[in-house]
Amino acid sequence: MAGFRKLYQRLLLDLTLHRFGNAFRLLPHCYFSNFDIAGLSTGLIGLIVFFRPSRLNYSLLWIVVVSSGFAIGYASSDAFLYLIPAFLCFAIWIGMV
């Protein structure tokens, strides 16, 4: 079990400027490929217009920020999978509209 940990442990925050740029460009591409422009605009409307200060909304926003940051900061070819919780939160914001 410890062998798997060492295999991926070096990839956390092991970003050069080039890798960081690629990971940062991947983030909007993943959102656009999953939600397109209509879904993105609807989700942003749900976030901005229907945002009420509550524990749920702050938790959803926190999950989006943390999982997006981790997907950027993890130098792996499959780091986009860490965006799945952010996509679920974004889908909740779409449902609020």
Helices and strands as residue ranges (DSSP letters): H 2-9, H 17-48, H 55-73, G 79-83, H 84-96
